[in-house]
């Protein structure tokens, strides 16, 4: 093994030690609803059991709303996180609607200090239109909290179904399953400098993949 290969191996080994931190997943904070209850989710979501319908497992979340009033239904959590573990977060989830369902959903992410001050992520809430009533689809969205985030208080992931031009007396229904939220650590300055040096040394090239929805 030449010197350059050894340096590359050492660098990539150090990068892989920066493990992502799961905050919500199938076994943590009820991300798959398999506990049979909606808690710790808040809002309009209830856990529903039907193994023939669930995206995975036997349970999923059902959200519904009936005008008059706003045709909106929300599922959200407040949880704790520290900036020392990184300021970037990646959320994924499966969603679909009923035959008479909501026509879009939005995903918001922010922090709330112990004094109640809201710090929004650098990205605006992402809206997904044209939801499917025939199949589950997987969505993925990334957010980053600014330097002003101190880590005091809580962070919140919020998933909101909505219906435009809703009709009074009609019940609109949406579904969620397999919700995950991961905190992504940031490489140290030392690791980044080493990576830049190896790129200059060996002509190493790479392409960054941004989170996207299918």
C-alpha positions as a printed Julia matrix, in Angstrom:
214×3 Matrix{Float64}:
   0.0    0.0    0.0
   1.5    3.35  -1.02
   1.52   6.45   1.18
  -1.4    8.08  -0.63
  -3.57   4.97  -0.28
  -2.76   4.75   3.42
  -3.7    8.39   3.92
  -6.98   7.88   2.08
  -7.8    4.8    4.12
  -7.08   6.63   7.36
  -9.16   9.61   6.32
 -12.21   7.61   5.28
 -11.94   5.57   8.48
 -12.11   8.78  10.5
 -15.11  10.0    8.48
 -17.05   6.79   9.06
 -16.65   7.2   12.82
 -18.89  10.28  12.6
 -22.0    8.22  13.22
 -25.41   9.66  12.46
 -27.61  10.03  15.53
 -31.17   8.63  15.21
 -33.74  10.8   16.98
 -36.87   9.12  15.59
 -36.94   5.66  14.02
 -38.89   2.4   14.09
 -37.92   1.62  17.69
 -37.32   5.15  18.98
 -40.07   7.67  19.78
 -42.66   5.6   17.93
 -41.58   6.45  14.39
 -43.41   3.46  12.91
 -46.47   3.57  15.23
 -45.84  -0.1   16.05
 -46.41   0.59  19.74
 -50.11   0.92  18.89
 -50.41   4.4   20.4
 -49.75   7.78  18.86
 -47.6    9.14  21.73
 -45.13  10.78  21.72
 -46.63  12.22  18.51
 -48.89  15.2   19.14
 -51.58  16.81  17.02
 -54.24  15.03  14.98
 -52.6   11.65  14.48
 -53.92   8.32  15.81
 -52.31   4.89  15.5
 -54.24   2.48  13.27
 -53.67  -1.26  12.86
 -54.05  -2.96   9.48
 -51.15  -5.11   8.29
 -52.63  -5.31   4.79
 -52.53  -1.52   4.46
 -49.5   -0.39   6.49
 -46.4    0.59   4.57
 -44.36  -1.66   6.84
 -45.37  -3.71   9.86
 -48.96  -3.63  11.11
 -49.5   -0.05  12.29
 -49.51   3.42  10.74
 -50.71   6.92  11.59
 -54.07   8.25  10.42
 -54.8   11.99  10.22
 -58.15  13.44   9.25
 -60.11  16.68   9.22
 -63.68  17.64   8.4
 -64.62  21.24   7.48
 -66.22  23.62   8.32
 -63.01  25.06   9.59
 -59.55  24.44   8.27
 -59.0   21.22   6.31
 -55.65  20.62   7.96
 -54.27  17.82  10.13
 -50.85  17.76  11.75
 -48.48  15.31  13.43
 -45.52  16.7   15.34
 -43.01  16.02  18.06
 -40.83  18.1   20.36
 -37.54  16.46  21.34
 -34.08  17.42  22.53
 -30.83  17.64  20.57
 -27.41  19.24  20.97
 -25.45  21.34  18.44
 -22.34  19.35  19.36
 -23.89  16.43  17.46
 -24.34  18.54  14.32
 -26.72  21.17  12.96
 -27.99  19.15   9.98
 -31.05  16.9   10.17
 -32.6   14.46   7.71
 -36.25  13.41   7.9
 -37.81  10.56   5.91
 -41.34   9.18   5.99
 -43.9    7.24   3.98
 -47.2    8.96   3.17
 -50.39   8.51   1.17
 -53.99   9.73   1.29
 -57.45   8.19   1.13
 -59.66   8.33  -1.95
 -61.08  11.56  -0.54
 -57.87  12.92   0.87
 -55.68  15.92   1.41
 -53.96  17.26  -1.69
 -50.62  18.32  -0.2
 -48.39  18.0    2.83
 -45.67  20.23   4.21
 -42.72  19.46   6.47
 -41.38  22.03   8.91
 -38.42  21.87  11.27
 -37.3   24.37  13.91
 -35.93  24.78  17.42
 -37.72  26.35  20.38
 -35.62  27.72  23.23
 -36.46  27.27  26.89
 -37.77  30.86  26.73
 -40.08  29.97  23.85
 -38.05  31.68  21.1
 -38.42  29.95  17.72
 -35.35  29.48  15.48
 -36.32  28.25  12.04
 -34.11  26.07   9.88
 -32.33  27.77   7.01
 -34.69  26.07   4.54
 -38.34  27.05   4.18
 -40.98  24.38   4.94
 -41.05  21.96   2.02
 -44.43  21.29   0.37
 -45.25  18.06  -1.48
 -48.33  18.28  -3.76
 -50.16  15.58  -5.7
 -50.23  12.92  -2.98
 -50.99   9.35  -4.02
 -54.15   7.52  -2.96
 -53.08   4.25  -4.59
 -49.68   3.6   -2.98
 -47.28   4.62  -0.25
 -44.52   6.98  -1.35
 -41.31   7.75   0.49
 -40.32  11.38   1.09
 -37.0   12.77   2.27
 -36.07  16.3    3.32
 -33.0   17.83   4.94
 -32.78  20.85   7.23
 -29.98  22.78   8.92
 -30.28  24.92  12.03
 -28.25  28.16  12.07
 -25.3   29.02  14.3
 -27.68  30.87  16.6
 -29.15  27.53  17.72
 -27.82  27.03  21.23
 -29.33  23.63  21.93
 -31.42  24.86  24.85
 -35.08  23.91  24.8
 -36.36  21.56  22.09
 -36.42  20.89  18.36
 -39.59  20.03  16.47
 -40.45  18.03  13.35
 -43.93  18.84  12.03
 -45.77  17.11   9.16
 -48.94  18.84   8.0
 -51.6   17.53   5.6
 -53.87  20.13   3.99
 -56.66  20.41   1.44
 -57.34  23.43  -0.75
 -60.94  24.23  -1.75
 -62.28  21.83   0.87
 -66.0   21.07   1.0
 -67.98  21.32   4.22
 -69.05  17.97   5.64
 -66.36  15.97   3.79
 -63.77  14.08   5.83
 -60.27  14.3    4.38
 -57.79  11.59   5.36
 -54.01  11.16   5.18
 -51.62   8.48   6.41
 -48.04   8.38   7.74
 -45.66   5.51   8.41
 -41.95   4.83   8.99
 -41.06   8.34  10.11
 -37.37   8.86  10.86
 -35.34  11.86  11.95
 -31.55  11.7   11.97
 -29.02  14.24  13.22
 -25.96  14.34  11.01
 -22.6   15.16  12.63
 -20.23  17.66  11.11
 -16.65  16.65  10.27
 -14.03  18.31  12.41
 -11.88  21.08  10.95
  -8.91  18.71  11.09
 -10.71  16.09   9.02
 -11.85  18.65   6.46
  -8.34  20.06   6.07
  -6.96  16.56   5.64
  -9.59  15.78   3.02
  -8.79  18.98   1.11
  -5.1   18.1    1.2
  -5.72  14.63  -0.19
  -7.87  16.04  -2.97
  -4.99  18.32  -3.95
  -2.49  15.47  -3.63
  -4.29  12.77  -5.52
  -6.84  14.51  -7.71
  -9.67  12.87  -5.77
 -13.12  13.86  -7.05
 -16.56  13.42  -5.57
 -20.17  14.5   -6.05
 -22.49  15.49  -3.22
 -26.02  14.09  -3.2
 -28.65  16.4   -1.77
 -31.73  14.98  -0.04
 -34.63  14.57  -2.43
 -38.11  13.12  -2.64
 -39.2   10.39  -5.03
